[in-house]
């Protein structure tokens, strides 16, 4: 749940010709898929559509229905075990080992990889930190913002200005998951599908978890959700190449199914996730040499830690143009403290995601 790789979304396409070649009717196959998936996924956690001579299956694995009858909250935070996911996919109607040709006909056209990490400060601080950085071949901007939450997108610019797609074919999304649950569903407490591990328990205050009820209080937790989203086959080929160490033209469903059976999929996806983040977002390691803050600077930093710096600057400019602290310019002091804070936030994000 915290720090583990999650598959937030996966979309599989299979051409009609592959299904027909196995003497299976398209309508019959869709019914088999819907009936089986409804047993293992919550309402709205999967869709099955048909267009352009293909059946398209979209799954949200983090919204799986656990085997036990224990009540839980469907909040898209947890991932099933590799054994559970393999058995589900392998038993999906005609997904049988002896029907290898049908399995190999599926290809993956969309994939979202996600991590939830617990941060020290409100998530919008880290969003502002990353939004102010400069990236190679990527562009950062705030795509959604309200009084309580905001969402940062770092994406490849679209290649053709006439295309409707404005996000390119690879994007990274960062937002406050706990705040999202509070805003959209008024959720303050979550009953989990499984018990938290000892490592996860070390990341949260003891008061936030009631083991007897397996209930987690998220109201005061800063849960940063960092998603890597791919919706183009050319970028998914990078994952296929990463897995097979060969030049692949598509990411085959059979490849992921084999790794699930070997209990290696989550480990490999985590490695790929880290590699992509380091290449495009966290391509510089945190600097060890901190900015030297005097006692006055430190006091100023403490006083402005939770303040709106932009508002303070505007207020100062309105009230006075005088200099403070033996000639030190107010704006220069603000920038110095802001840089120190940004370095600290970047370092914490880096450590939580990679170390």
Protein Blocks (a to p, Z undefined) as FASTA:
>chain_A
ZZpacdfbdcddddfklmmmnopafklmmmmmmmmmmmmpcehiaccddeehiacddddf
klcccfblcdcddehlaccdfklmmmmmmmgojlcfklmmlmmmpccfbdcdddddddfb
dfklmmmmmmmpccehiacddfbdcfkbccdddddddfblkbmblnbjbdcddddfklmm
mmmnopabdcdfbdcdfklmmmpcfklpcfklopacfklpccdddddddfbfklmmmmmm
mmnopacfbdcfklmmmmmmnopmmmmmmmmmmmmmmmmmmmcccdfbdcdddfklmmmm
mmmmmpcfklmmmmmmmmpccdeehhiafklmmmmmmmmmmmmmmmmmmmmmmZZ
